[in-house]
Amino acid sequence: MKKTLAFVLGSMTMSLGLHMAHAAEVKFYDSTDPILKLRTVTYPGGKTADLTVGLGSGAYRHKNDPANIITVVADRGPNFTCKQAKKIIGEASEKPCAEIKKGRWYPVPDYTPSIYKLVLKEDMTFAIKDVISLKDRDGNPVDGMLNPLTVATTENPIDLDGKPLKHNPNAVDAEGIVKLSDGSYWIGEEMGPSLMHVASDGRILKRLVPADTEKDYADANMDVVGALPAILAKRQANRGIESVALSPDEKFLYIIMQNPLANPDKKTYLAAKNTRILKLETATQKILGEYVYQLDDPQSFKLDPSKKQNAPRISEMLALGTDRLLVLERTNGTTKLHEISLDGASNIFGSAWDDLATSPSLEASNDLSKTDIKAVTKTLRFDSADFEDIPTKLEGIAILGNGDVALINDNDFGIKGDPTRVVRLIGSDIKMD
């Protein structure tokens, strides 16, 4: 069913120019493709669940691809924390969680994070055209277990029977994806956090991690390089790199931390508004810049306003042009799309703000007027609160061949029964260069 959606425009900025607000048409795509059926599992205590493949952690469409095909990526597989386990499993979860500190359940520990090609069809369904599993340098599929991290914080994996699983240095939590003209991919990875260059067949060619964390991947069967700022290892658990963007000329990559760092500690993270964007040169993987993005007031998310500053998070980013980006900022129930520009923003790469000794830290400095930093400009392009039927937890954005915007949700592998849906925005003000 077609409905209209009013797009909200922010104030004019010199870098973005003036855009005229108008309504956009919205369409939905659903699927019954059998590939979406993952596995029926039985939890301790006897509860069962029909799990599905969670396709929507990230999305992209290369300009040379067919107009109706988008590339998406699935993350580490079904998982949930001990805090969530009682509601999902029941009282049978209590004993394993008491015995395994910082436990995270993996009902399907052998799942391989993968790349999927989706075809959007005229009958308003989508089908899966191709599946590419992520692999180590020898072509062995990797899994989504937790890495054996000692610098960054980590958790302890638990299997379906409530028993501990081993950490795996090859494991990845794939979250954001772009495709290059040579057929290879760059994938943002949440756990490390890391940025991965992936061959067209799914082999991980290189994994860029925060400096001084390489030793934690000593046994990994892939090339691991400490090329990211060391301070990124201060990411809060499960709040690493969810987004990667590629400039239209493919010269630059952009990544953004899902949330502010726990710098110097978790208490600071909980109250922080400043998260970090990095700009890299694709050919050399060298960092050219680092910029500050300020998260919105959590009370401004209309469908689920909150007093918690860590409720908003960044789950996707798309390059509309060089240094012009579309950022998906969301809570559990509300999604916003902000157009941002790096022009005029302060480049803090290599400055004291990258030094753990700096106090107060960037993350403890919500009021940037007291610093020498100018954050990126933000212009609101879309608010899901204006449309009642849009799914929650949207995590993927792609621009289709005719300029329409496709959004896809991460259904968390159906743990709560949510389906995967593709939302098509027709006639929006979101335009690529």
Long-range contacts (C-beta under 8 A, 24 or more apart in sequence): 2-26, 2-27, 3-387, 3-389, 5-382, 5-386, 5-387, 5-425, 6-386, 7-381, 7-382, 7-428, 7-429, 8-380, 8-381, 8-382, 8-383, 8-386, 9-379, 9-380, 9-381, 9-429, 10-378, 10-379, 10-380, 11-379, 13-341, 13-377, 13-379, 15-324, 15-341, 15-343, 15-344, 15-377, 16-324, 16-339, 16-341, 16-377, 16-379, 19-429, 20-429, 21-429, 22-427, 22-429, 23-427, 24-425, 24-426, 24-427, 24-428, 25-425, 25-426, 25-427, 26-387, 26-389, 26-390, 26-423, 26-424, 26-425, 26-426, 27-124, 27-423, 27-424, 27-426, 28-124, 28-389, 28-421, 28-422, 28-423, 28-424, 29-120, 29-121, 29-124, 29-125, 29-126, 29-421, 29-422, 29-423, 29-424, 30-124, 30-125, 30-126, 30-419, 30-421, 31-125, 31-126, 31-127, 31-128, 31-420, 32-125, 33-126, 33-127, 33-128, 35-128, 35-131, 36-128, 36-420, 38-78, 38-108, 38-111, 38-413, 38-414, 39-107, 39-108, 41-78, 41-107, 41-108, 41-160, 42-160, 43-88, 43-89, 43-90, 43-92, 43-93, 43-107, 43-160, 44-89, 44-92, 44-93, 44-96, 44-160, 44-161, 44-162, 45-89, 45-90, 45-91, 45-92, 45-93, 47-88, 47-89, 47-90, 49-88, 49-107, 49-414, 49-415, 50-414, 51-78, 51-107, 51-108, 51-413, 51-414, 51-415, 52-411, 52-413, 52-414, 52-419, 52-420, 53-116, 53-413, 53-420, 54-78, 54-410, 54-411, 54-412, 54-413, 54-414, 54-420, 55-116, 55-118, 55-128, 55-408, 55-410, 55-411, 55-420, 56-393, 56-394, 56-395, 56-396, 56-408, 56-409, 56-410, 56-411, 56-420, 57-174, 57-175, 57-176, 57-242, 57-395, 57-396, 57-410, 58-174, 58-175, 58-176, 58-177, 58-187, 58-188, 58-242, 58-243, 58-244, 58-316, 58-395, 58-396, 59-177, 59-316, 59-396, 59-397, 59-398, 59-406, 59-407, 59-408, 60-177, 60-178, 60-179, 60-246, 60-318, 60-398, 61-398, 61-399, 61-400, 61-401, 61-406, 62-179, 62-180, 62-181, 63-248, 64-181, 65-179, 65-401, 66-401, 67-400, 67-401, 67-402, 68-119, 68-120, 68-121, 68-400, 68-401, 69-117, 69-118, 69-119, 69-120, 69-129, 70-117, 70-118, 70-120, 70-396, 70-398, 70-400, 70-406, 70-408, 70-422, 71-115, 71-116, 71-117, 71-118, 71-177, 71-179, 71-185, 71-398, 72-115, 72-116, 72-117, 72-118, 72-177, 72-396, 72-408, 73-113, 73-114, 73-115, 73-116, 73-174, 73-175, 73-176, 73-177, 73-187, 74-113, 74-114, 74-116, 74-174, 75-113, 75-144, 75-173, 75-174, 75-175, 75-190, 75-410, 76-111, 76-113, 76-143, 76-144, 76-145, 76-171, 76-172, 76-173, 76-174, 76-191, 77-106, 77-108, 77-109, 77-111, 77-113, 77-143, 77-144, 77-413, 78-106, 78-107, 78-108, 78-111, 78-412, 78-413, 78-414, 78-415, 79-104, 79-105, 79-106, 79-107, 79-144, 80-104, 80-105, 80-415, 81-105, 81-155, 82-158, 88-415, 92-162, 93-162, 95-162, 96-158, 96-162, 96-163, 97-158, 100-156, 100-158, 100-164, 101-156, 102-154, 102-155, 102-156, 103-155, 103-156, 103-157, 103-158, 104-146, 104-155, 104-156, 104-157, 104-158, 105-157, 105-158, 105-159, 105-160, 106-144, 106-145, 106-157, 106-158, 106-159, 106-160, 106-165, 107-160, 108-160, 108-413, 109-143, 109-144, 109-145, 109-157, 109-159, 109-160, 109-165, 110-143, 111-143, 111-144, 112-141, 112-142, 112-143, 112-144, 113-142, 113-143, 113-144, 113-172, 113-173, 113-174, 114-202, 115-177, 115-185, 115-198, 115-202, 118-408, 118-422, 120-400, 120-406, 120-422, 120-424, 126-422, 132-200, 132-201, 132-202, 133-202, 134-172, 134-174, 134-187, 134-198, 134-202, 134-204, 135-201, 135-202, 135-203, 135-204, 136-170, 136-203, 136-204, 136-220, 136-221, 136-222, 137-203, 137-204, 137-205, 137-221, 137-222, 137-223, 138-221, 139-201, 139-203, 140-221, 142-168, 142-170, 142-171, 142-172, 142-204, 143-168, 143-170, 143-171, 144-171, 144-172, 144-173, 145-171, 146-171, 146-191, 147-171, 147-191, 147-192, 147-216, 147-217, 148-216, 149-191, 149-192, 149-213, 149-216, 150-215, 150-216, 151-210, 151-212, 151-213, 151-216, 151-233, 152-192, 152-193, 152-210, 152-213, 152-216, 152-233, 152-234, 152-235, 153-236, 153-237, 153-262, 154-191, 154-237, 155-237, 169-216, 169-217, 169-218, 169-219, 169-220, 170-220, 170-221, 170-222, 172-196, 172-204, 172-207, 173-240, 175-240, 175-241, 175-242, 175-243, 175-315, 175-395, 176-241, 176-242, 176-243, 176-244, 176-245, 176-255, 176-316, 176-317, 177-244, 178-244, 178-245, 178-246, 178-253, 179-246, 180-246, 180-250, 180-282, 181-250, 186-244, 186-246, 186-253, 186-282, 187-244, 188-241, 188-242, 188-243, 188-244, 188-255, 189-240, 189-241, 190-238, 190-239, 190-240, 190-241, 190-242, 190-258, 191-240, 192-240, 192-241, 193-228, 193-232, 193-235, 193-240, 193-241, 193-257, 194-228, 194-240, 194-241, 195-228, 195-241, 195-244, 195-253, 195-255, 195-280, 197-285, 206-285, 208-285, 225-285, 227-285, 227-286, 227-287, 228-278, 228-287, 229-278, 229-287, 229-290, 229-349, 229-354, 230-354, 230-356, 231-261, 231-263, 231-354, 231-355, 231-356, 232-257, 232-261, 232-276, 234-261, 234-262, 234-263, 234-264, 234-356, 235-259, 235-261, 235-262, 236-261, 236-262, 236-266, 236-269, 236-310, 239-269, 239-313, 242-313, 242-314, 242-315, 242-316, 242-395, 243-314, 243-315, 243-316, 243-317, 243-327, 243-328, 244-317, 245-317, 245-318, 245-319, 245-325, 246-282, 246-319, 247-319, 247-321, 247-322, 247-323, 248-319, 248-321, 248-322, 248-432, 248-433, 249-322, 250-282, 251-281, 251-282, 251-283, 251-322, 252-279, 252-280, 252-281, 252-282, 252-288, 252-319, 252-322, 252-323, 253-279, 253-280, 253-281, 253-282, 253-285, 254-278, 254-279, 254-280, 254-317, 254-319, 254-325, 255-280, 255-317, 256-293, 256-314, 256-317, 256-327, 257-314, 258-313, 258-314, 258-315, 259-295, 259-310, 259-313, 259-314, 260-295, 260-310, 260-362, 260-363, 261-361, 261-362, 261-363, 262-363, 263-356, 263-361, 263-362, 263-363, 263-364, 264-356, 264-359, 264-361, 264-364, 268-361, 268-363, 268-364, 269-310, 269-363, 270-308, 270-309, 270-310, 271-309, 271-310, 271-366, 272-309, 272-310, 272-363, 272-364, 272-366, 273-309, 273-366, 274-362, 274-363, 274-365, 274-366, 274-368, 274-375, 275-314, 276-362, 277-325, 277-342, 277-376, 278-349, 279-323, 279-342, 287-349, 288-349, 289-342, 289-347, 289-349, 290-347, 290-348, 290-349, 290-350, 290-354, 291-342, 291-345, 291-346, 291-347, 291-348, 291-375, 291-376, 292-345, 292-346, 292-348, 292-362, 292-368, 292-373, 292-375, 292-376, 293-327, 293-340, 293-375, 293-376, 293-378, 294-366, 294-368, 294-375, 294-378, 295-329, 296-329, 296-336, 298-331, 301-330, 301-331, 301-333, 301-334, 301-336, 301-385, 302-334, 302-383, 302-385, 303-331, 303-333, 303-334, 303-384, 303-385, 304-331, 304-332, 304-333, 304-334, 306-331, 315-393, 315-394, 315-395, 315-410, 316-394, 316-395, 316-396, 316-397, 317-397, 318-397, 318-398, 318-399, 320-430, 320-431, 320-432, 320-433, 321-432, 321-433, 322-433, 324-433, 326-381, 326-397, 326-430, 327-378, 328-394, 328-395, 328-397, 330-393, 330-394, 330-395, 332-392, 332-393, 333-392, 334-383, 334-384, 334-385, 334-392, 335-382, 335-383, 335-384, 335-390, 335-392, 335-394, 335-407, 336-380, 336-382, 336-383, 336-384, 337-380, 337-381, 337-382, 337-397, 337-430, 338-378, 338-379, 338-380, 338-381, 339-378, 339-379, 339-381, 339-430, 340-376, 340-377, 340-378, 340-379, 341-376, 341-377, 342-376, 344-374, 344-377, 345-374, 345-375, 345-376, 345-377, 346-372, 346-373, 346-374, 346-375, 348-373, 381-428, 381-429, 381-430, 382-425, 382-428, 382-430, 390-423, 391-418, 391-421, 391-423, 392-418, 393-418, 394-423, 399-430, 399-432, 400-424, 403-431, 403-432, 404-428, 405-430
